Amino acid sequence: MQDSNSKIKIQQFLNSYWSIVIIILLTPLLLCSVLPILPTHDDWAGTTKPDFNPFFIKEHFLFYGYHWRPFDTWIGYIVGRNPQVLWPTFNHILVVIGHLLSSLAVYKLLTILGFNKTARNISTLFFFISPATMATVSAIDSQNQVYALVCDIIAFLLYVKLKKGKYIVWVIMIFLATLFKENGLMWAWICPILAYGFDLIEKQTLKKDLLVGTAIMIGYALAILLLPKDITIHPDYVPENFKMIKNIVKFLFLSFITVDYIYLLHHPSRNLLLAAISFLLAAPFLYYAFIHKIKKYANKKIICTCICLVIAVAPHLGTVFSMMHIYAGLVMITIIIAYSINCIDHIKPVAIAFVLWIVTALLIDIHLINSSIKSGLIGKQMAQEAIQKTGEPVKHVYVIIIEDDYPKLSSFCVIPNEAFGWGLAAQYETNYQWPETIEDTTIIRSPSAMKEANQLGLRVLKNNHYNCIWIVDHKNIDVIKQN
């Protein structure tokens, strides 16, 4: 009898939480897959890279450039203690654990919103393995994105569940999310709007709590104005109308369509046949997720969810939007999918379509991760070549980069000089023993670019304190040293 009861309980558990079981089983595989990914592009410039400045925490805990992300600062300090061991391994571990926590929180969120077991399981697994998350999950500096979302979802759960002290806890969690990444602040509005959409609060409470959310935002803005800072706005972050339209198109395409982005969008890797096959295999589930019950979308739940989706991604749409930024709004897309599936009576065709989608998504994920690994290895090989050709440690290096028109795609397919980190990858390869300083410049690509680079290098060696010149032409490194 006991064995029978145990089997029944296990069966009931699996019926309710099969997506969680699959996610927990997949997490170690995901971690092992992303661990070989090496730093490229922004990884060399952010605050999560190793830092050896003894005053690093003091100088960057409040503001760095145009960010207030103290948790990033701590990570940079930690990996700086032993960069060859901890960076980027520690970063990858944090990101994958954060993605796991986000997925568990999404399941709980869908439960509170009242979706049935099938809808919340399918939608949660969609969130975990969607190719739309891979630019975040495979990245080295994206822990701010995943933990901001974790804190925001927890903020919502506490907001709708707590009776006493809910506003204090809500404000604390929103503020914590914002200290991970600024877009975490948007849930100060999302929480009441989403709760109202699913009848978890009344209209009067919505009005009051939107004012509270606005006060949270004003409080954060005042803190930025009053605290010591040295903010430098990058030109890419200046809003422009054309940029906003382009970002909206990218957001809609990348968020709602599952396709192998590399085969479709990256010109050197383009294979339209394989891209079409990936889309066609995913299309049946996308139909059930976004089209099949679209007539039922004209209701308070979906309208409020779409408003929350726009709010979640708004900070990126007006400035810089890349594949990584889909993560901020993917919870709302997951809710829309859960709603669609919840409305379907005959689940068997949906299940078959979802299995096809899973197979396709996993194949795309593998392709995206492998491409990220290859990009990182290019930077490593270039660094090793620069070190080998230099021959002996030097203190000060000047890097001349011949402009590269090689196409890039997010963090998956990176321009070689960005994988090289404009020379910084060489510091990593020597465990930051040398060179002590690296400065770089870029010259326009032309038939005479290499000649111009050599002439510039000789002038720099003659007139400045540099010991060595590295000339970067796509993947090739030429070295000029002082005699």
Stockholm file with secondary structure:
# STOCKHOLM 1.0

chainA/1-483         MQDSNSKIKIQQFLNSYWSIVIIILLTPLLLCSVLPILPTHDDWAGTTKPDFNPFFIKEHFLFYGYHWRPFDTWIGYIVGRNPQVLWPTFNHILVVIGHLLSSLAVYKLLTILGFNKTARNISTLFFFISPATMATVSAIDSQNQVYALVCDIIAFLLYVKLKKGKYIVWVIMIFLATLFKENGLMWAWICPILAYGFDLIEKQTLKKDLLVGTAIMIGYALAILLLPKDITIHPDYVPENFKMIKNIVKFLFLSFITVDYIYLLHHPSRNLLLAAISFLLAAPFLYYAFIHKIKKYANKKIICTCICLVIAVAPHLGTVFSMMHIYAGLVMITIIIAYSINCIDHIKPVAIAFVLWIVTALLIDIHLINSSIKSGLIGKQMAQEAIQKTGEPVKHVYVIIIEDDYPKLSSFCVIPNEAFGWGLAAQYETNYQWPETIEDTTIIRSPSAMKEANQLGLRVLKNNHYNCIWIVDHKNIDVIKQN
#=GR chainA/1-483 SS CHHHHHHHHHHHHHHHHHHHHHHHHHHHHHHHHHTTCCCCGGGGTSTTSCCCCTTHHHHHSSCBTTBCCHHHHHHHHHHTTSHHHHTTHHHHHHHHHHHHHHHHHHHHHHHHTTCCHHHHHHHHHHHHHCGGGHHHHTCSSCHHHHHHHHHHHHHHHHHHHCSSSHHHHHHHHHHHHHHHCGGGGGHHHHHHHHHHHTTSSCHHHHHHHHHHHHHHHHHHHHHHHHSCCCCCCCGGGSCCHHHHHHHHHHHHHHHHCCCCHHHHHCGGGCCHHHHHHHHHHHHHHHHHHHTTTGGGGCSHHHHHHHHHHHHHHHHHHTSCCCGGGGGGGHHHHHHHHHHHHHTCSCCHHHHHHHHHHHHHHHHHHHHHHHHHHHHHHHHHHHHHHHHHHHCSCCSEEEEEEECCCCCCBTTTBCCHHHHTGGGHHHHHHTTTCSCSEEEEEEECCCTTHHHHHHHHHHHHHHHSSCSEEEEEETTEEEEEECC
#=GC SS_cons         CHHHHHHHHHHHHHHHHHHHHHHHHHHHHHHHHHTTCCCCGGGGTSTTSCCCCTTHHHHHSSCBTTBCCHHHHHHHHHHTTSHHHHTTHHHHHHHHHHHHHHHHHHHHHHHHTTCCHHHHHHHHHHHHHCGGGHHHHTCSSCHHHHHHHHHHHHHHHHHHHCSSSHHHHHHHHHHHHHHHCGGGGGHHHHHHHHHHHTTSSCHHHHHHHHHHHHHHHHHHHHHHHHSCCCCCCCGGGSCCHHHHHHHHHHHHHHHHCCCCHHHHHCGGGCCHHHHHHHHHHHHHHHHHHHTTTGGGGCSHHHHHHHHHHHHHHHHHHTSCCCGGGGGGGHHHHHHHHHHHHHTCSCCHHHHHHHHHHHHHHHHHHHHHHHHHHHHHHHHHHHHHHHHHHHCSCCSEEEEEEECCCCCCBTTTBCCHHHHTGGGHHHHHHTTTCSCSEEEEEEECCCTTHHHHHHHHHHHHHHHSSCSEEEEEETTEEEEEECC
//
